[in-house]
Amino acid sequence: MRDYMPPAHRQLIETLSALPPLRDFIFSCSSSDLCQAYNACVSALVDVRNYHLNIVTKYIIVPGYKAQAMGCPLSGVGTTGLNNAGTGGSSLMVFLKSTRNATQKALILEKSTVSKDTEI
């Protein structure tokens, strides 16, 4: 995907990827305001991912099922229900849901019960 990005965007992603995770810094910081701001950003991203799931379901998955039910000769071309291939050939809905779930796991709920080493 980075090959398709403008060079400046690709450089930003590569620079950020080389740095320690922001979540680790937020977790170690004692500022509750900073933690709340971080969680608000992550929650907003979870909302975007949920919205994206709904859009994909409404405009790709459901029409694919309808086309199959009607016996459309092109129903298998590009739309095969929940097994649609997404980016890199992954199962579309499985990929989108796992991405959303991984984003949710990035939330810092309570410092006393969440490990700093939790993978995101």
MDAnalysis code that builds the backbone (N, CA, C; Angstrom):
import MDAnalysis as mda
import numpy as np

u = mda.Universe.empty(360, n_residues=120, atom_resindex=np.repeat(np.arange(120), 3), trajectory=True)
u.add_TopologyAttr("name", ["N", "CA", "C"] * 120)
u.add_TopologyAttr("resid", np.arange(1, 121))
u.add_TopologyAttr("resname", ["MET", "ARG", "ASP", "TYR", "MET", "PRO", "PRO", "ALA", "HIS", "ARG", "GLN", "LEU", "ILE", "GLU", "THR", "LEU", "SER", "ALA", "LEU", "PRO", "PRO", "LEU", "ARG", "ASP", "PHE", "ILE", "PHE", "SER", "CYS", "SER", "SER", "SER", "ASP", "LEU", "CYS", "GLN", "ALA", "TYR", "ASN", "ALA", "CYS", "VAL", "SER", "ALA", "LEU", "VAL", "ASP", "VAL", "ARG", "ASN", "TYR", "HIS", "LEU", "ASN", "ILE", "VAL", "THR", "LYS", "TYR", "ILE", "ILE", "VAL", "PRO", "GLY", "TYR", "LYS", "ALA", "GLN", "ALA", "MET", "GLY", "CYS", "PRO", "LEU", "SER", "GLY", "VAL", "GLY", "THR", "THR", "GLY", "LEU", "ASN", "ASN", "ALA", "GLY", "THR", "GLY", "GLY", "SER", "SER", "LEU", "MET", "VAL", "PHE", "LEU", "LYS", "SER", "THR", "ARG", "ASN", "ALA", "THR", "GLN", "LYS", "ALA", "LEU", "ILE", "LEU", "GLU", "LYS", "SER", "THR", "VAL", "SER", "LYS", "ASP", "THR", "GLU", "ILE"])
u.atoms.positions = np.array([
    [0.824, -1.188, 0.000],
    [0.000, 0.000, 0.000],
    [0.870, 1.254, 0.000],
    [1.980, 1.202, 0.716],
    [2.854, 2.376, 0.775],
    [3.383, 2.768, -0.597],
    [3.477, 1.805, -1.504],
    [3.958, 2.103, -2.854],
    [3.027, 3.061, -3.586],
    [1.762, 3.102, -3.183],
    [0.780, 3.953, -3.844],
    [0.618, 5.311, -3.164],
    [1.278, 5.511, -2.046],
    [1.163, 6.773, -1.309],
    [2.071, 7.840, -1.917],
    [1.672, 9.107, -1.761],
    [2.599, 10.180, -2.124],
    [3.870, 10.036, -1.269],
    [5.032, 10.382, -1.808],
    [6.292, 10.189, -1.073],
    [6.309, 10.801, 0.329],
    [5.747, 11.981, 0.489],
    [5.749, 12.617, 1.817],
    [4.913, 11.818, 2.813],
    [3.799, 11.270, 2.378],
    [2.950, 10.453, 3.258],
    [3.671, 9.163, 3.632],
    [4.302, 8.549, 2.641],
    [5.050, 7.318, 2.886],
    [6.173, 7.572, 3.893],
    [6.874, 8.700, 3.745],
    [7.963, 9.037, 4.668],
    [7.436, 9.244, 6.084],
    [6.286, 9.887, 6.228],
    [5.689, 10.076, 7.550],
    [5.381, 8.731, 8.196],
    [4.765, 7.827, 7.456],
    [4.433, 6.498, 7.982],
    [5.701, 5.750, 8.383],
    [6.731, 5.819, 7.559],
    [7.983, 5.120, 7.865],
    [8.665, 5.715, 9.090],
    [8.609, 7.032, 9.231],
    [9.202, 7.684, 10.403],
    [8.453, 7.288, 11.668],
    [7.128, 7.337, 11.625],
    [6.329, 6.961, 12.793],
    [6.506, 5.488, 13.145],
    [6.658, 4.645, 12.146],
    [6.837, 3.206, 12.389],
    [8.149, 2.904, 13.101],
    [9.132, 3.766, 12.923],
    [10.444, 3.548, 13.540],
    [10.481, 4.009, 15.000],
    [9.484, 4.760, 15.424],
    [9.441, 5.288, 16.792],
    [8.735, 4.315, 17.729],
    [8.990, 4.448, 19.046],
    [8.252, 3.608, 20.003],
    [6.749, 3.919, 19.915],
    [5.898, 2.952, 20.226],
    [4.450, 3.183, 20.153],
    [3.987, 4.307, 21.083],
    [3.095, 5.144, 20.587],
    [2.536, 6.238, 21.380],
    [1.811, 5.693, 22.602],
    [1.146, 4.560, 22.446],
    [0.390, 3.959, 23.549],
    [1.292, 3.689, 24.755],
    [2.521, 3.244, 24.510],
    [3.456, 2.985, 25.610],
    [3.753, 4.260, 26.396],
    [3.953, 5.372, 25.668],
    [4.214, 6.642, 26.339],
    [2.997, 7.088, 27.138],
    [1.819, 7.010, 26.539],
    [0.587, 7.420, 27.220],
    [0.383, 6.572, 28.463],
    [0.631, 5.278, 28.338],
    [0.442, 4.363, 29.461],
    [1.372, 4.710, 30.620],
    [2.604, 5.089, 30.314],
    [3.580, 5.375, 31.371],
    [3.429, 6.777, 31.949],
    [2.696, 7.625, 31.276],
    [2.507, 9.005, 31.715],
    [1.461, 9.058, 32.830],
    [1.617, 10.003, 33.727],
    [0.670, 10.104, 34.841],
    [-0.467, 11.092, 34.569],
    [-0.529, 11.635, 33.376],
    [-1.550, 12.630, 33.046],
    [-2.856, 11.958, 32.638],
    [-3.877, 12.133, 33.468],
    [-5.179, 11.560, 33.120],
    [-5.801, 12.305, 31.932],
    [-5.494, 13.603, 31.792],
    [-6.001, 14.361, 30.643],
    [-5.433, 13.813, 29.334],
    [-4.149, 13.482, 29.348],
    [-3.511, 12.928, 28.158],
    [-4.102, 11.559, 27.822],
    [-4.329, 10.766, 28.843],
    [-4.927, 9.441, 28.650],
    [-6.348, 9.572, 28.088],
    [-7.114, 10.519, 28.602],
    [-8.477, 10.736, 28.104],
    [-8.466, 11.205, 26.652],
    [-7.529, 12.092, 26.313],
    [-7.432, 12.577, 24.934],
    [-7.049, 11.434, 23.988],
    [-6.109, 10.608, 24.421],
    [-5.700, 9.442, 23.628],
    [-6.890, 8.507, 23.412],
    [-7.601, 8.192, 24.491],
    [-8.758, 7.298, 24.388],
    [-9.851, 7.889, 23.499],
    [-10.020, 9.208, 23.547],
    [-11.018, 9.852, 22.687],
    [-10.645, 9.675, 21.212],
    [-9.367, 9.803, 20.904],
    [-8.907, 9.607, 19.518],
    [-9.098, 8.162, 19.075],
    [-8.726, 7.225, 19.939],
    [-8.878, 5.807, 19.595],
    [-10.359, 5.462, 19.448],
    [-11.196, 5.983, 20.336],
    [-12.641, 5.730, 20.247],
    [-13.218, 6.274, 18.943],
    [-12.746, 7.445, 18.533],
    [-13.208, 8.018, 17.266],
    [-12.799, 7.124, 16.095],
    [-11.606, 6.554, 16.161],
    [-11.165, 5.651, 15.101],
    [-11.984, 4.358, 15.100],
    [-12.349, 3.871, 16.280],
    [-13.230, 2.693, 16.368],
    [-14.577, 3.019, 15.715],
    [-15.091, 4.220, 15.967],
    [-16.354, 4.636, 15.346],
    [-16.240, 4.657, 13.818],
    [-15.122, 5.154, 13.298],
    [-14.905, 5.177, 11.848],
    [-14.872, 3.753, 11.303],
    [-14.189, 2.862, 12.021],
    [-14.100, 1.469, 11.568],
    [-15.482, 0.794, 11.600],
    [-16.294, 1.085, 12.609],
    [-17.662, 0.551, 12.660],
    [-18.502, 1.087, 11.502],
    [-18.371, 2.369, 11.225],
    [-19.099, 2.979, 10.114],
    [-18.683, 2.319, 8.797],
    [-17.385, 2.094, 8.639],
    [-16.879, 1.450, 7.430],
    [-17.454, 0.040, 7.284],
    [-17.511, -0.701, 8.378],
    [-18.126, -2.035, 8.352],
    [-19.578, -1.957, 7.878],
    [-20.311, -0.987, 8.387],
    [-21.717, -0.822, 7.993],
    [-21.851, -0.482, 6.511],
    [-20.987, 0.385, 6.014],
    [-21.027, 0.770, 4.599],
    [-20.712, -0.435, 3.707],
    [-19.686, -1.194, 4.079],
    [-19.321, -2.385, 3.296],
    [-20.473, -3.387, 3.294],
    [-21.093, -3.567, 4.449],
    [-22.226, -4.494, 4.530],
    [-23.376, -4.020, 3.645],
    [-23.700, -2.733, 3.737],
    [-24.844, -2.182, 3.004],
    [-24.631, -2.163, 1.493],
    [-23.425, -1.824, 1.050],
    [-23.211, -1.607, -0.375],
    [-22.421, -2.706, -1.091],
    [-21.875, -3.664, -0.343],
    [-21.145, -4.759, -0.988],
    [-21.740, -6.114, -0.619],
    [-21.844, -6.383, 0.671],
    [-22.284, -7.704, 1.122],
    [-23.752, -7.960, 0.772],
    [-24.644, -7.066, 1.198],
    [-26.081, -7.262, 0.953],
    [-26.398, -7.309, -0.545],
    [-25.898, -6.365, -1.354],
    [-26.172, -6.481, -2.793],
    [-25.618, -7.775, -3.405],
    [-24.503, -8.257, -2.884],
    [-23.953, -9.518, -3.379],
    [-24.885, -10.679, -3.119],
    [-25.447, -10.715, -1.906],
    [-26.413, -11.772, -1.578],
    [-27.670, -11.661, -2.441],
    [-28.137, -10.423, -2.645],
    [-29.339, -10.226, -3.465],
    [-29.097, -10.675, -4.901],
    [-27.929, -10.362, -5.427],
    [-27.604, -10.759, -6.800],
    [-27.554, -12.277, -6.927],
    [-26.990, -12.938, -5.926],
    [-26.945, -14.401, -5.949],
    [-28.350, -14.986, -5.878],
    [-29.189, -14.418, -5.014],
    [-30.553, -14.926, -4.841],
    [-31.376, -14.772, -6.119],
    [-31.107, -13.726, -6.883],
    [-31.847, -13.488, -8.124],
    [-31.253, -14.267, -9.293],
    [-30.155, -14.959, -9.054],
    [-29.532, -15.729, -10.123],
    [-28.804, -14.879, -11.140],
    [-28.350, -13.731, -10.725],
    [-27.625, -12.826, -11.620],
    [-26.360, -13.520, -12.141],
    [-26.133, -13.523, -13.446],
    [-24.961, -14.207, -13.994],
    [-23.644, -13.592, -13.540],
    [-23.663, -12.338, -13.114],
    [-22.447, -11.687, -12.638],
    [-22.354, -11.684, -11.120],
    [-23.238, -12.394, -10.439],
    [-23.278, -12.336, -8.976],
    [-22.001, -12.835, -8.330],
    [-21.280, -13.711, -8.980],
    [-20.042, -14.220, -8.396],
    [-18.829, -13.383, -8.728],
    [-18.997, -12.372, -9.570],
    [-17.875, -11.533, -9.981],
    [-17.727, -10.374, -9.014],
    [-16.756, -10.471, -8.145],
    [-16.467, -9.381, -7.221],
    [-17.319, -9.351, -5.982],
    [-18.420, -10.058, -5.947],
    [-19.270, -10.054, -4.763],
    [-19.701, -11.470, -4.447],
    [-19.058, -12.063, -3.483],
    [-19.417, -13.427, -3.087],
    [-19.757, -13.484, -1.612],
    [-20.457, -12.481, -1.126],
    [-20.924, -12.496, 0.253],
    [-19.826, -12.278, 1.265],
    [-19.939, -12.966, 2.393],
    [-19.014, -12.759, 3.497],
    [-17.601, -13.220, 3.188],
    [-17.414, -13.968, 2.137],
    [-16.081, -14.427, 1.785],
    [-15.409, -13.532, 0.759],
    [-15.946, -12.326, 0.565],
    [-15.321, -11.398, -0.370],
    [-13.853, -11.240, -0.041],
    [-13.043, -11.175, -1.055],
    [-11.621, -10.943, -0.851],
    [-11.383, -9.451, -0.738],
    [-10.715, -9.075, 0.315],
    [-10.381, -7.680, 0.526],
    [-8.933, -7.434, 0.154],
    [-8.345, -6.458, 0.797],
    [-6.967, -6.098, 0.536],
    [-6.056, -7.299, 0.731],
    [-5.239, -7.588, -0.251],
    [-4.288, -8.688, -0.147],
    [-4.919, -10.062, -0.194],
    [-6.187, -10.162, -0.610],
    [-6.845, -11.453, -0.718],
    [-7.447, -11.970, 0.576],
    [-7.429, -11.158, 1.627],
    [-8.006, -11.588, 2.903],
    [-9.529, -11.596, 2.815],
    [-10.172, -12.345, 3.713],
    [-11.623, -12.336, 3.782],
    [-12.056, -10.949, 4.249],
    [-12.904, -10.313, 3.485],
    [-13.258, -8.910, 3.700],
    [-13.772, -8.619, 5.107],
    [-14.836, -9.284, 5.515],
    [-15.435, -8.980, 6.814],
    [-14.530, -9.406, 7.966],
    [-13.835, -10.524, 7.821],
    [-12.904, -10.963, 8.865],
    [-11.808, -9.918, 9.036],
    [-11.278, -9.428, 7.926],
    [-10.231, -8.409, 7.974],
    [-10.732, -7.127, 8.636],
    [-11.891, -6.637, 8.206],
    [-12.409, -5.381, 8.753],
    [-12.728, -5.499, 10.244],
    [-13.323, -6.621, 10.644],
    [-13.651, -6.811, 12.060],
    [-12.398, -6.960, 12.910],
    [-11.394, -7.658, 12.409],
    [-10.164, -7.823, 13.195],
    [-9.432, -6.491, 13.336],
    [-9.499, -5.663, 12.304],
    [-8.883, -4.339, 12.378],
    [-9.609, -3.473, 13.404],
    [-10.931, -3.513, 13.387],
    [-11.723, -2.769, 14.365],
    [-11.434, -3.255, 15.788],
    [-11.374, -4.576, 15.976],
    [-11.118, -5.143, 17.302],
    [-9.725, -4.795, 17.804],
    [-8.742, -4.805, 16.919],
    [-7.381, -4.430, 17.312],
    [-7.334, -2.964, 17.729],
    [-8.097, -2.136, 17.047],
    [-8.156, -0.717, 17.409],
    [-8.782, -0.552, 18.788],
    [-9.850, -1.298, 19.074],
    [-10.490, -1.236, 20.394],
    [-9.521, -1.637, 21.500],
    [-8.678, -2.615, 21.227],
    [-7.722, -3.084, 22.230],
    [-6.663, -2.037, 22.556],
    [-6.524, -1.032, 21.708],
    [-5.546, 0.025, 21.958],
    [-6.017, 0.990, 23.040],
    [-7.300, 0.951, 23.392],
    [-7.808, 1.815, 24.466],
    [-7.103, 1.497, 25.777],
    [-6.856, 2.519, 26.553],
    [-6.295, 2.330, 27.886],
    [-7.455, 2.496, 28.854],
    [-7.984, 1.371, 29.335],
    [-9.178, 1.403, 30.178],
    [-8.839, 1.785, 31.609],
    [-8.027, 0.989, 32.252],
    [-7.561, 1.301, 33.603],
    [-6.117, 0.878, 33.685],
    [-5.274, 1.778, 34.124],
    [-3.849, 1.469, 34.179],
    [-3.548, 0.293, 35.090],
    [-4.353, 0.099, 36.107],
    [-4.076, -0.984, 37.044],
    [-4.428, -2.356, 36.472],
    [-5.320, -2.404, 35.462],
    [-5.752, -3.705, 34.951],
    [-5.277, -3.994, 33.532],
    [-4.679, -3.004, 32.867],
    [-4.236, -3.196, 31.497],
    [-2.716, -3.232, 31.464],
    [-2.183, -4.246, 30.850],
    [-0.740, -4.377, 30.731],
    [-0.213, -3.441, 29.657],
    [0.937, -2.835, 29.915],
    [1.587, -1.977, 28.943],
    [1.959, -2.764, 27.693],
    [2.187, -4.054, 27.858],
    [2.653, -4.892, 26.759],
    [1.528, -5.434, 25.887],
    [0.284, -5.026, 26.146],
    [-0.832, -5.501, 25.336],
    [-0.580, -5.147, 23.881],
    [-0.653, -6.143, 23.014],
    [-0.420, -5.931, 21.585],
    [-1.602, -5.201, 20.972],
    [-1.309, -4.301, 20.047],
    [-2.371, -3.630, 19.300],
    [-2.203, -3.868, 17.835],
])
